[in-house]
Amino acid sequence: MSIRLGYQMPNFSNTASIRELFPTVVAQAREAEAAGFDAAFVMDHFYQLPLIGPPDAPMLEAYSALSALATATERIQLSALVTGNTYRNPALLAKTVTTLDVVSGGRAVLGIGAGWFELEHQQYGFEFGTFTERFERLDEALQIITPMLRGQRPTFDGKWYRTENAINEPRLRDDLPILLGGGGEKKTFGSAARFGDHLNIICNASELPRKVAALRQRCAEVDRDPATLETSFLAFVIADEDGDRARKIQADMMSQVGIDVASMSEAERRESVVDRQFVGTPDDVAEQIKDRVLDQGIDGVIVNMVANGHEPGMVEAVGRALLPLVK
């Protein structure tokens, strides 16, 4: 597995009708595949996230959507970025992602994290628990899921989960990749060092030097060569062939959540969500990602294009600019 360039689809609010919603998702995944992206991602949420839209904005269930995308694409890897561990029994999740792998002809990636969106848990009736408890559950889940993906039949009796000789058949392979996602320097990075093939780092770009150092420390603690753990950064891309239009789209989006981009100092930008955004023409975006992400020691990038990724040609344009940097 290698994911040097990924495309995430977090927004389903850009069609006139629900009937047009999934065809638009398919079109983006196919465009990403044709442009040379390694993987296509959807979020594992039931409500839209606060900085993207209201809770009742359209949101697809991740694995149903990914299975449908498997039949609509041929080469691109498919994953949630990332599965909320709290939403599914871990043995069932192992079965689900393995089925996606079979359906897609060996293109599934298990993206997983501890879970964080409290409103979903509260309103859907999932136990949220404390921060510590969620990471205890993730650790136990990975002790069940990992052997199930590798053809073993784990028996496990933990604080949160149990299995007894859990069978996971059929499988196409015993090396289905595991991707951890998040920014936690101790717990998430520690889980990635122990279990992961890939770590997608979610943070402000200015924090990356510290994150890279912390990840190297977590790898050292388990005697792992950090070069064996591929890394990527989640980048929010606002691109247009007209760079001024892209910057206006950013200003308008941020004003809806009370942020005046034009009046921010450099220090304020580094402390806000704006520091995760890459704005301008596709070539501008590529230059920013090279300087702020790849040159900081990160292997690749997963981009989302919340504002206009659904516009035909935009995913291809950004992919064309980024591909030479990561391949």
N, C-alpha and C positions, 0 to 999 in steps of 0.2 A: 504494500500500500504506500502510496505517496499522495499527499494533498498539498501541493504547492500553490494552487489557485482554486479557490472554491467560491460558489455563489449561493448565498442564502436568500430565501424568499420569506420575509417576515410580515408582509403586508398584502392583504387580499381585498382592499377597499377601493380598488381602482377600476372597477367595471360597473357598467350601468345596471346590470342585473346579475342575480346569483347564477343563472344559467351560463353566463359568460365567465364566471369566476375561474373554474378549473381549466377550461381551454386556455386562459391567459397564463395560468401556472405552467401548463404543458408547453406553451410557446416559449416561455422564459427558459425552462429546463432544456428544451431542444436547442435554443439559441446558445446557451452556455456550453452545451455539448459540442456544437458545431464550431464554436470559437476556441475550443481547446481547454476549457475548464476541467479540472480533475473530478470535482464533486459538486452535487447540488444538494442543498439543505433546506428543510423547513423547520420551524420552531415546534417544540413540544409544549404548546400551551392551549388552553381552552378559551381564554380571554385575550384580547389584544393588550399589549404592554403599554404602560402609562405614557411614555414619551413618543409613541407611535400613533395611538388613537384611544378612543373610549373603550371600556371593557366589552361593550356589546358590538364592537366592530367585527366583521367576519373573521373567523379563525377556524382552520381545518384541523381535524385530528391527524396527528403526524403520520402514524404508520398506515392508515388507510390511504392517505395522500401519496405516501412514498411507494406503496404497492401499485397504485395506479400509474405513477410516473415510471415504474419499472417496465410497464408494458408500452410506454410511449417513448422510451429512449433505448439506446443500444449499448453505449460505452461508459457513460458517466457514472461515477459512484454515487450512492444515495444514502443519506443519513439525516437524522434529527440533530439539530444544533441547539441544545442537546436534550436528550431524554431526561425528564425529571424522574429521578429514581423513586420518589414518593408516590408516583401515580400508578405503579404496576408492581405486582409480585415479581421478584427477580427471576424466578424460573420461567414464568410466563413471558417476561421480557426477552430472555434468552431464546425461547421458542419463537417469539414474534420476529426478532431480528434475523434469526436463522431462516425462517420462512421467507422473509424479504430477500435474503441472499439467494435462496433457491429460485424464487419467482424472477429475480433480476439476472440470473445467470452468473452469480458470484460478484455482485457489485455493492453489497450492503456494507456499511460501516456502523458500528454501535457507538454513537455519540451519547455520553451520559454525564450527568452532574447530580448534585445533591438535592436540587429543587430549592426554590426561593420565593415564589410568588404567592404570598399568603392569602390573597383574596380568592384565588382559585381553590385552594385547599379548604378554606372556610365555606365557600358556597357550594362546592361539590362534595363536601363531607370527607375529604382526605385528611388524615392526621398530619398536622404541620410540625408540632414539636419544637424543640429548641434547635439552635444552630448546631450544637454539639451532637444532639440526637440524630439530626439529618445526616451528619457525616459518619456517625456510627452505622447508620442504616446503609449508607453508600458503601462503606468498607465491607460490611457483611454481604451485601448484594453482589459485589464484585468477586467475593470468594465463592459464590454460587455460579454466577454467570460465566466467569472466565473458564472454569473447567467444562461447563456445558457447551461452550463454543468450541472447545478443543477435543470433543469426543469422549470426555470422561462422564462418569455418573456420580455426581457428588452427593454425599450424605453430610448434612450440616445442621447443627443445632445451636443457634445463636440467641442473642437477646431479642432480636427483631424478626428473624426469619428461620425457617427450617426446611430441609428437603430430605428425602430418603431415596437414595439410588436414582436420582432424577435423570430420566432418559431424554435426549434431545435428537431425534431423528425425523426426517432425513437431513443430512448436511452435505454441502458440496465440498467443504474444506475444513481444515482444523486450524486455520490462521485468520479467521474473520477479525478485522482490525477493531481495536477499542480506542476511542477518542475521548479524552476527558476535556471538559470545557469549564472555564472559570478563571478567576483572578486571585484566588486565595493562596498565598505564598506557602503556608504550612500544610493545610489539609488537602486542598485540590491538587497542588503541585506534588505533595507527598503521595497521593493516590495515583497520579500520573506516573511518577517514578516507579511505583510498585507494579502497576497493572497496565499502563497505557502504551500504545504504539504512537500516539499523537496527542499533543496538548494544544488546544486552541485557547489562547490567552485573551481574556476580556478585561480591558483596563483602559485608562487614558494612555495615549501613545507616549507621553513624556515620562511615564512610569516604567517603560520597558527595560531600561538598563538595570533597574533594581529587580524587576521580575526575572530577568535572565540570570542574574547572580543568585537569586533565591532558588531558582529551578536547579541550577548547578549544585547548590548545597543539598537539596533534597535528593538528587541523584547520588551524590557522594555518600549520603547517609545509608543508602541501600546498595552501595558498591555497584552502581550502574554508570556506564559511560553515557554522558548526556548526548553524545552524538547519535546514540541509538534511539532517542526520543525526538521525533520530528515535532516542530513547533509551527504555529501559525498565529496570526493576529486577526481579530474581528474588526473590520474597518467599515465605517458608515460612509458610503460614497455618494456624493451628489455631483453628477457630471452632466455636461451638455457640450455639444460642439461650440456653443457660444458660452464662454466662461462667465460672462457677466450674468447671463440667465441662470447659470448654476448657482452663482453667489446670491442672486435674488431669491431663488428657491430656498436656499439655506436660511436666509434672513426671514423669509415668510414662515417657514416651518418653526424656527426657533421663537419667533414672536408669539406663536400660538401657545407656547409653554412659558411665556414671560421672560424670554432671554433676548436682549437687544445686542446682536452680534457686533454691530458697527461701533458701539460705545465701549466694548470690552477691552481692557488692557491685556497685554500678553500674559501677565500672571493670572488674570481672571480666566482667560481662555484655557490655560493649562490645568486649571482646577475644575473646569466644567465639562459637560458632555461634548462641547465643541471640539475638545482635544481628541475625540475619537472620530472626527469627521475629516474627509478629504474632498476638497471642493474645487471645481474648475473644469477645464476641458479634460478629456481623457488623458492627454499627455501631461497636463498639470497634476492630475491625480497620481499618475504613475511616478512622477518626480517626487511628490510628497511622500508616497508610500516607500519609495526607495530610501529617502533620507530619514524619515521618522520611524520606519519599521524594519525594513530589511537590513539596513546598515547598522541596526542596533543588535544584530545577532539572531533575528527571527528568520526561519526558513521560508515561510510563505505567508499568504494572506487569504482570508475568506472575506469577501465583500458582500454587503447588501446595498441595494439601491432603492430605498424605501420610496423615494419621491417619484422616480420615473423609470425604474427597471422594467416596467411593463410596456414601455414604449418600444415598438419594434426597432431593432438596431442598436439600442443603447447598451445592452449586455455585451454584444459583439464588439462595440467600439471600445469599451473599457477593457475587455479581455485582450483585444489586439494591442492595447497600450501596455498592459501588465505582463503579458506572456513572456516577452524577452527578458524580463527581470527575474523570473522565477524558474525558467526552464534551462 
